Amino acid sequence: MAKAYFIGGVPRVGKTTLTTRVLKVKPMLTASTDAIRFTIRQIIDSNDEPELFALRDLVHSNDKSGLLHENPKVVLQMQNEESAIVWESVLNFVKSNLEDGFDVLVEGVAILPSKLAELDFDYSAVFLGNRSQTHLD
């Protein structure tokens, strides 16, 4: 029986590196939530799903408001709203491949414990974090 695997965590913590290592041991279909998000942005208008574009637009504006550094709770909320939109496509990707009998691994920041808790199929998940001083700065 096919199984889904998820690797979640904060940006720049090593999710893709771990994915590459897992795939060397157990080849399977894989996707990044970053790639899925990018694809969705190409086909959805920003007026229809503004939450999908809000964080990207803030980063690209050079954050003159200082929000990225001064209010991490707001940034986290923006990331979670974006992730909720991306999750629908992640779930479609996973379910489609599981139905076809393929194991699948998805990695990215859009993998949230709250979304995994809603799944009604067998999966394994790991979340990576980094508490080094250089990552906290």
GUZAVO-708543 format. One record per atom (N, C-alpha, C): x, y, z; atom name. Coordinates in steps of 0.02 Angstrom, whole numbers, always signed. Each point is the difference from the previous one (the first is absolute). Layout:
SITE;X;Y;Z;CA
...
***
This chain:
SITE;+42;-59;+0;N
SITE;-42;+59;+0;CA
SITE;+44;+62;+0;C
SITE;-19;+48;-40;N
SITE;+39;+62;-6;CA
SITE;-5;+41;+63;C
SITE;+52;+40;+12;N
SITE;+2;+40;+61;CA
SITE;+26;+71;-16;C
SITE;-24;+47;+40;N
SITE;+22;+70;-7;CA
SITE;+49;+17;+55;C
SITE;+49;+40;-18;N
SITE;+51;+24;+47;CA
SITE;+2;+76;-5;C
SITE;+8;+32;+57;N
SITE;+2;+73;+2;CA
SITE;+60;+23;+41;C
SITE;+34;+52;-25;N
SITE;+54;+32;+37;CA
SITE;-16;+74;+4;C
SITE;-12;+24;+60;N
SITE;-18;+70;+10;CA
SITE;+52;+34;+43;C
SITE;-7;+66;+4;N
SITE;+46;+38;+42;CA
SITE;+8;+71;-25;C
SITE;+35;+38;+39;N
SITE;+12;+70;-16;CA
SITE;+45;+7;-61;C
SITE;+2;+58;-31;N
SITE;+44;+10;-58;CA
SITE;+74;-10;+18;C
SITE;+36;-27;-48;N
SITE;+73;-6;+3;CA
SITE;+25;-47;+56;C
SITE;-41;-51;+16;N
SITE;+19;-45;+55;CA
SITE;+27;-67;-25;C
SITE;-6;-14;-65;N
SITE;+27;-62;-27;CA
SITE;-52;-50;-26;C
SITE;-60;+24;-12;N
SITE;-53;-45;-24;CA
SITE;+18;-32;-68;C
SITE;+25;+40;-45;N
SITE;+18;-26;-66;CA
SITE;+60;-46;+5;C
SITE;+47;+15;+42;N
SITE;+59;-43;+10;CA
SITE;-22;-68;+26;C
SITE;-45;-1;+49;N
SITE;-25;-63;+27;CA
SITE;-40;-37;-53;C
SITE;-40;+35;-39;N
SITE;-38;-32;-54;CA
SITE;+47;-35;-48;C
SITE;+53;+33;-20;N
SITE;+49;-30;-46;CA
SITE;+29;-64;+29;C
SITE;+16;+1;+63;N
SITE;+29;-59;+33;CA
SITE;-51;-57;+4;C
SITE;-62;+16;+16;N
SITE;-52;-51;+3;CA
SITE;-10;-32;-69;C
SITE;-1;+41;-51;N
SITE;-13;-25;-68;CA
SITE;+56;-46;-25;C
SITE;+61;+9;+26;N
SITE;+55;-46;-18;CA
SITE;-12;-69;+29;C
SITE;-33;-4;+57;N
SITE;-14;-63;+33;CA
SITE;-66;-31;-25;C
SITE;-49;+42;-10;N
SITE;-67;-22;-21;CA
SITE;-26;+45;-55;C
SITE;+16;-15;-63;N
SITE;-24;+41;-55;CA
SITE;-77;+2;-2;C
SITE;-28;+59;-11;N
SITE;-72;+8;-6;CA
SITE;-15;+67;-31;C
SITE;-63;+12;-16;N
SITE;-20;+64;-26;CA
SITE;+8;+52;+55;C
SITE;+21;+60;-19;N
SITE;+10;+52;+50;CA
SITE;-20;+68;-27;C
SITE;-17;+44;+46;N
SITE;-16;+69;-19;CA
SITE;+18;+46;+59;C
SITE;+13;+61;-17;N
SITE;+13;+52;+49;CA
SITE;-60;+47;+3;C
SITE;-20;+19;+60;N
SITE;-55;+47;+4;CA
SITE;+18;+67;-31;C
SITE;+65;+16;-2;N
SITE;+22;+62;-34;CA
SITE;-17;-4;-75;C
SITE;+13;-57;-31;N
SITE;-14;-9;-71;CA
SITE;-75;+1;-13;C
SITE;-38;-32;+44;N
SITE;-72;+0;-7;CA
SITE;-28;+71;+7;C
SITE;+25;+37;+50;N
SITE;-21;+69;+10;CA
SITE;+16;+43;-62;C
SITE;+60;-9;-27;N
SITE;+20;+38;-59;CA
SITE;-48;-14;-58;C
SITE;-17;-63;-10;N
SITE;-45;-19;-54;CA
SITE;-69;+29;+10;C
SITE;-26;-3;+61;N
SITE;-66;+29;+14;CA
SITE;+0;+75;-15;C
SITE;+53;+34;+18;N
SITE;+4;+72;-12;CA
SITE;-2;+17;-75;C
SITE;+21;-47;-41;N
SITE;+0;+12;-72;CA
SITE;-70;-4;-30;C
SITE;-46;-34;+35;N
SITE;-66;-11;-29;CA
SITE;-57;+34;+39;C
SITE;+15;+26;+59;N
SITE;-51;+34;+40;CA
SITE;+15;+75;+2;C
SITE;-52;+39;-7;N
SITE;+7;+72;+3;CA
SITE;+8;+22;+73;C
SITE;+43;+48;+11;N
SITE;+13;+24;+68;CA
SITE;-62;+31;+32;C
SITE;-47;+23;-40;N
SITE;-62;+27;+28;CA
SITE;-46;-55;+26;C
SITE;+7;-61;-27;N
SITE;-42;-56;+22;CA
SITE;+26;-31;+64;C
SITE;+65;-2;+9;N
SITE;+32;-30;+60;CA
SITE;+56;+46;+24;C
SITE;-16;+58;+27;N
SITE;+53;+48;+20;CA
SITE;+48;-29;+53;C
SITE;-24;-46;+42;N
SITE;+43;-29;+51;CA
SITE;+58;-40;-30;C
SITE;-10;-24;-61;N
SITE;+52;-39;-34;CA
SITE;+58;+44;-23;C
SITE;-12;+64;-5;N
SITE;+50;+47;-26;CA
SITE;+26;+50;+52;C
SITE;-33;+4;+57;N
SITE;+15;+53;+49;CA
SITE;+72;-3;+26;C
SITE;+23;-58;+20;N
SITE;+67;-5;+28;CA
SITE;+53;+12;-55;C
SITE;-11;-28;-58;N
SITE;+47;+11;-56;CA
SITE;+5;+74;-17;C
SITE;-58;+33;-3;N
SITE;+0;+71;-16;CA
SITE;+35;+41;+54;C
SITE;-8;-19;+62;N
SITE;+33;+34;+55;CA
SITE;+76;-6;-6;C
SITE;+23;-60;-14;N
SITE;+72;-12;-7;CA
SITE;+27;+39;-60;C
SITE;-35;-1;-55;N
SITE;+23;+35;-61;CA
SITE;-4;+76;+6;C
SITE;-38;+25;+48;N
SITE;-5;+72;+9;CA
SITE;+57;+27;+42;C
SITE;+47;-43;+18;N
SITE;+56;+17;+45;CA
SITE;-25;+18;+69;C
SITE;-62;-18;+15;N
SITE;-29;+6;+67;CA
SITE;+13;+68;+32;C
SITE;-20;+52;-34;N
SITE;+8;+68;+28;CA
SITE;-36;+9;+66;C
SITE;-51;-43;+12;N
SITE;-38;+4;+63;CA
SITE;+39;-29;+59;C
SITE;+50;-42;-14;N
SITE;+38;-33;+53;CA
SITE;-36;-60;+28;C
SITE;-56;-19;-29;N
SITE;-42;-54;+26;CA
SITE;+37;-66;+7;C
SITE;+42;-17;-49;N
SITE;+34;-65;+1;CA
SITE;+44;-9;+61;C
SITE;+30;+54;+24;N
SITE;+45;-6;+57;CA
SITE;-32;+21;+66;C
SITE;-51;+41;-4;N
SITE;-29;+28;+62;CA
SITE;-62;-36;+25;C
SITE;-32;-39;-42;N
SITE;-61;-33;+22;CA
SITE;-4;-71;-28;C
SITE;+39;-45;+27;N
SITE;+2;-68;-26;CA
SITE;-67;-37;+6;C
SITE;-42;+19;+48;N
SITE;-65;-34;+6;CA
SITE;-44;+15;-60;C
SITE;+3;+61;-25;N
SITE;-39;+18;-59;CA
SITE;+27;-38;-61;C
SITE;+65;-3;-5;N
SITE;+32;-36;-56;CA
SITE;-19;-74;+2;C
SITE;+1;-29;+59;N
SITE;-19;-70;+8;CA
SITE;-73;-11;-20;C
SITE;-43;+46;+19;N
SITE;-71;-4;-20;CA
SITE;-7;+3;-75;C
SITE;+38;+45;-32;N
SITE;-2;+5;-73;CA
SITE;+24;-65;-32;C
SITE;+53;-29;+28;N
SITE;+26;-63;-26;CA
SITE;-51;-56;+7;C
SITE;-34;-2;+57;N
SITE;-50;-52;+11;CA
SITE;-61;+8;-46;C
SITE;-20;+61;-13;N
SITE;-55;+12;-48;CA
SITE;+19;-22;-70;C
SITE;+62;+16;-19;N
SITE;+25;-22;-66;CA
SITE;+3;-76;-2;C
SITE;+25;-31;+53;N
SITE;+6;-73;+2;CA
SITE;-67;-35;-5;C
SITE;-52;+29;+29;N
SITE;-67;-29;-4;CA
SITE;-24;-4;-72;C
SITE;+17;+51;-39;N
SITE;-19;+0;-71;CA
SITE;+40;-52;-38;C
SITE;+65;-3;+12;N
SITE;+44;-47;-34;CA
SITE;-19;-72;+19;C
SITE;-21;-10;+62;N
SITE;-15;-67;+25;CA
SITE;-51;-37;-44;C
SITE;-49;+36;-25;N
SITE;-51;-33;-42;CA
SITE;+33;-34;-60;C
SITE;+46;+33;-32;N
SITE;+35;-30;-57;CA
SITE;+47;-56;+21;C
SITE;+33;+9;+58;N
SITE;+43;-53;+26;CA
SITE;-41;-63;+11;C
SITE;-57;+8;+32;N
SITE;-43;-57;+14;CA
SITE;-24;-34;-64;C
SITE;-18;+39;-50;N
SITE;-20;-29;-64;CA
SITE;+57;-40;-32;C
SITE;+60;+27;+2;N
SITE;+59;-34;-27;CA
SITE;+11;-66;+36;C
SITE;-2;+2;+66;N
SITE;+12;-60;+41;CA
SITE;-54;-52;-13;C
SITE;-62;+19;+6;N
SITE;-56;-48;-7;CA
SITE;+0;-32;-70;C
SITE;+11;+40;-51;N
SITE;+1;-25;-68;CA
SITE;+53;-55;-9;C
SITE;+59;+12;+26;N
SITE;+54;-49;-7;CA
SITE;-11;-61;+45;C
SITE;-27;+10;+59;N
SITE;-15;-58;+43;CA
SITE;-52;-45;-33;C
SITE;-51;+30;-31;N
SITE;-52;-39;-35;CA
SITE;+30;-40;-57;C
SITE;+53;+26;-31;N
SITE;+33;-35;-54;CA
SITE;+52;-50;+25;C
SITE;+7;-5;+66;N
SITE;+45;-49;+29;CA
SITE;+72;+22;+9;C
SITE;+12;+66;-4;N
SITE;+68;+26;+6;CA
SITE;+12;+30;+69;C
SITE;+57;-17;+30;N
SITE;+22;+35;+60;CA
SITE;+18;+72;-20;C
SITE;-10;+46;+46;N
SITE;+13;+70;-16;CA
SITE;+28;+36;+62;C
SITE;+47;+45;-12;N
SITE;+30;+40;+52;CA
SITE;-9;+74;-18;C
SITE;-24;+39;+47;N
SITE;-7;+72;-11;CA
SITE;+36;+36;+56;C
SITE;+39;+50;-18;N
SITE;+37;+39;+50;CA
SITE;-14;+74;-9;C
SITE;+1;+36;+56;N
SITE;-7;+72;-5;CA
SITE;-31;+32;+61;C
SITE;+0;+66;+1;N
SITE;-27;+37;+57;CA
SITE;-76;-5;+3;C
SITE;-33;-19;-55;N
SITE;-73;-5;+0;CA
SITE;-24;-65;+32;C
SITE;+46;-43;+23;N
SITE;-19;-60;+36;CA
SITE;-11;+20;+73;C
SITE;-62;+1;+21;N
SITE;-16;+23;+67;CA
SITE;-31;-57;+41;C
SITE;+18;-6;+64;N
SITE;-30;-53;+41;CA
SITE;-76;+1;+1;C
SITE;-29;+59;+0;N
SITE;-73;+5;+1;CA
SITE;-32;-30;-62;C
SITE;+33;+6;-57;N
SITE;-27;-29;-62;CA
SITE;+11;-76;-1;C
SITE;+57;-22;+24;N
SITE;+13;-72;+2;CA
SITE;-49;-35;+46;C
SITE;-20;+32;+54;N
SITE;-46;-30;+48;CA
SITE;-68;-15;-31;C
SITE;-16;+33;-55;N
SITE;-65;-9;-34;CA
SITE;+1;-58;-50;C
SITE;+59;-28;-14;N
SITE;+6;-52;-52;CA
SITE;-34;-64;+22;C
SITE;-29;-34;-49;N
SITE;-35;-63;+13;CA
SITE;+35;-59;-33;C
SITE;+66;+6;-11;N
SITE;+39;-54;-29;CA
SITE;+66;-5;+36;C
SITE;+34;-57;-11;N
SITE;+63;-14;+34;CA
SITE;+55;+46;-27;C
SITE;+39;+29;+45;N
SITE;+56;+43;-20;CA
SITE;+52;+1;+56;C
SITE;+59;+23;-18;N
SITE;+52;+14;+49;CA
SITE;+22;+72;-11;C
SITE;+17;+33;+55;N
SITE;+21;+70;-5;CA
SITE;+55;+15;+49;C
SITE;+43;+47;-20;N
SITE;+53;+25;+44;CA
SITE;+3;+75;-9;C
SITE;+13;+35;+55;N
SITE;+7;+73;-3;CA
SITE;+69;+18;+25;C
SITE;+34;+41;-39;N
SITE;+68;+20;+16;CA
SITE;+0;+71;+29;C
SITE;+45;+11;+46;N
SITE;+8;+66;+30;CA
SITE;+74;+14;+9;C
SITE;+17;+62;+10;N
SITE;+69;+19;+8;CA
SITE;+4;+52;+55;C
SITE;+34;-17;+53;N
SITE;+5;+46;+57;CA
SITE;+70;+29;+7;C
SITE;+41;-5;-52;N
SITE;+67;+28;+4;CA
SITE;-4;+76;+4;C
SITE;+49;+31;+30;N
SITE;-1;+72;+8;CA
SITE;-1;+36;-68;C
SITE;+37;-27;-50;N
SITE;+0;+33;-65;CA
SITE;-68;-3;-33;C
SITE;-38;-53;+13;N
SITE;-67;-4;-30;CA
SITE;-49;+46;+36;C
SITE;+11;+12;+64;N
SITE;-46;+42;+38;CA
SITE;+11;+74;-15;C
SITE;+60;+19;-21;N
SITE;+15;+71;-14;CA
SITE;-34;+25;-62;C
***
